[in-house]
């Protein structure tokens, strides 16, 4: 069984169109980094003790997190991505990024390094059997290392409203906007997947929303999305109370645990 719902060619085509919209320059002037990446930085700062830690960004894309890590003072950062174009963008900005896929045998310099932090941002929803990836990354993590993982939250309160009443606006949902999302998680099911893979959860929470830029929209759209932004702004406070309902993303920080759920793994014909 293949791992991913999209091929490297699909990813390359996405970044070709994405670069066109940015004017072939990344990052363009005034580029807005997502609140999710900013949260990753806060969590890395919280769970590490110096700037010399080794960090692996899995599925690094064009390098948003790598850029933020560099600005924060981290130097030992490596990325991997299955898109050649994404890897090329990162290299142009001076980053050590390897074009590879977790479906393949990892390059020597990746698989023979132990990392203090591994980041897996918005990847598992693209994977048919996520536990395979979680188990494959486990040997790359130091015994006292941390893995930071995020996925879209299928339990976000607006998902049901959009699907039931305004499906033409389903692109507003992080979970359902992409056809390449084939694995859906709630806070409960995501925690279960992480624990079954041999990790202990150290922190779990939501992400403040990214507001929609309405400045160039026509009046009607500006009013509609302005109302939506008001909901997102209100939800910023509710995320800390009930993240399972009001956060569009789920973020977990985990460390290694000795216990892998072998019975759960056998459901997917995995030998551990």
N, C-alpha and C positions, 0 to 999 in steps of 0.2 A: 504493500500500500504506500502511495506517495504521501509526503508530509504536508505539503502546502497546497492551498486552494488556487494559488496563482504561480505562474512560471516567472523566471527571471526576465523573459521577453515582455511579459505583461508589465512588470515593474519598470523596465527600461522605457517602454512607451509612455507610462504614466509620467516619469520624470522628464521626458522630452517635452511633453505638453506643459508640464509644471514650470519648466525653465522658460518656455516661451512667454508664459504669463508674467514671469518675474523679469522679463527683459534680458534673459540669458545671463543674469548676474545673481550670484548667491553668496552671502545674503544681500539683498538690495538695501538701499538706504531706508531706514525706518522700519525694517522688518520686525514683526512682532512674534516673539517666541511664545509658545503655548504655556499656559499655567501649569500644565502637567510636567513639562520639562523643568520649569522653575521649582516645582515641588520635588522632583528628583534631586536637584542640587541641594535643597534644604535637607533632604533625607540622607544624602551622602555625607554632608557636613555633620549631621547629627550622629551617624553611626560609624564614622571613621575618625581617626585622631591626628592625621597629618596629610599633607598634600602630595606625599610620595607614594601613596597607595596605588596598586595596579588595578585599573578599571577596564573592563571589557563591555562595550556597547554592542549588543546583538541586534541586528536589524537596524543599523545606525542611520539608514537613509542618507540624506544629503549632509547630515552632520549637525543638526540643531543642538543636540545635547553635547556633542564634542566641543562646539564653539563656546557654550556656556561653561563647560568644565574648564576649558582653557582660560576663560576670563576669570574664573574663580581661583586659578592658580594651580590646578592639577596638571601634571606633566606626563605621567605614565598611563596614557589613555590609548586604547586600541579599539577599532571598530570592525565589524564584519557585516556585509550585506550581500544579498544574491543579485543585486543590480549592478552591472558594470558602470552604468552612468552615474548612479549614486556614489559608488566608490571613487570614480574620477573626480566628481565635485569635491569630495572630502579631501582628496590628495592635492587638488589645486589650492585648497586652504591650508595645506601643510600638515594634514593628519595621516597617521599610519592606519590605513584601512585596507582590509583584505577582501577581495571579491570571492566569496565562497558561500555555500549553503549548508545548513545543518543536516540536509539530506546526504551530503557528501562526506568523505573522509576529511576531517579538518586539517588545515596546513600544520606542519611541524611546529612553527613558532606559536601557534594558538593552543594546540592540544598539549604541548609540553610546558605550559606556563600555568602557574596557580595564581588566581586573581583574588584581590581583597574584596572587590565589588564587581558583580555582573548585573547589567541592566538589560531587561527584556521588556521593552515598551511597545505595547499594542502589536504583539506578534502572535500570541497563542490563539486569538480568535480566527486566525488564518490557517490553523493547523488541525488536521483531522483527528489526531490523537495527541493532545498537548502533553500528556505525561511522558511521551517519548522524548520530547525536547527537554523537559525538566530533568529527566534522568540522564540525558546526554550531557547536560551542562554541569551536573553535580560534581563530577571528578575535576572540573576546571576551577572549582571554588576552594579556597583555603578552608581549613577546618574551622577557623573563626571568621570566615568571610561572610559577606551578606549578598543576597540576590534581591534586586528590586524589580518587581513585575507589575505591569499595568495591563488591564483589558477594559473594553467598554462594558458598561453595566446594563445588562438586559432588563434589570428591575427598575431602571430610571422611570419615574412617574409619567413623564411625557411620552414614553414609547407607546403605551397603550392608547393615549389620547390621539397621537398622530396616526397610528395604524387604524383606529376606529373611525375617526371623524375627518381628518385631513390627510389622507395618504399621499396626496400630491406634494406634501411638505415633509415626507419621510426622510429626505436628505438632511433635515435638521437633527436627526438622531445619529449619534456617533455609532451606535450599534448596527442600525439597519441601512445606513446610507450606502455601504459598499457591498457589491455582490460577492466579494472575496471573503466576507465574514461568514464562516460556516460553523463556528463553535460559539455558543451563547453561554454567558456566565452571569449568575447573580452573586452577591456577597457570600451566600451559603455554599453554593456549588464550587466557587473559586477557592475558598478556604479548604474545602474537602480535597480538591485536586492537588493543591500545594502540599498538604499534609501527607497525602497518599504517596507523593513523589519523594518523600524522605527529607522534608524541610520542617522546621518549627517556625511558626509565625511570630515575629517580634513586634510588628506594627501593621495595622490595616486601617485604611480610611479612604475618603473621597478626595476629589479635586475641584477647586473652584472653577466655575465655567469661564470659557472664553466668549466674550460678547461679540455679536455680529456687527461688522462695520457697515452702517447704513448711510454713510455720507454721500455716496454716489448713486443711491437708489432714487427711483421716482417716488412721488409723494405717497401713493397708496402703499407701495412696498415699504417705504420708510416708516409709515404708521404701524403696519402689521409687524414688522420685525422690531420696531421700537417697543411694542407691547411685549413681544417675546423676550427682548432684552431685560425688560422690567421683571419678568418672571425669573430670568436667570440671576438678576441682581438680588432678588429676594431669597432665592435658593442658596446664595452664598452663605447665609447664616444657618439655614436649615441643614446644609451639608454636614455641619459639625454635630448636629443633633441626630439626624436620621440619614446617614450617607447612603444607605441601601435604597432609599427612595429618591433622594434629591441630587445625587452625584451621577454624572454621565460616565464616570470612570471608576474603576476599583484599583487601588494601589496597595500592594503588600510588600513589606520588607521581611525577609526570612533568612534564617541561618540553617546550617546543616543539622539534621537529626539522624540518629542511627536507625530509626525505624522506617522502613519502606513497606507500604501495604502490598504484600505479595499477592494476596487474593484479588485486590483491585487491579493489579498489573496483569494477572492471568486472564482477565476479561478481554484484554487486548493482545493476548498471546505474547506477552513480554516476559522474558526470563531475567530475574534479578538475583 
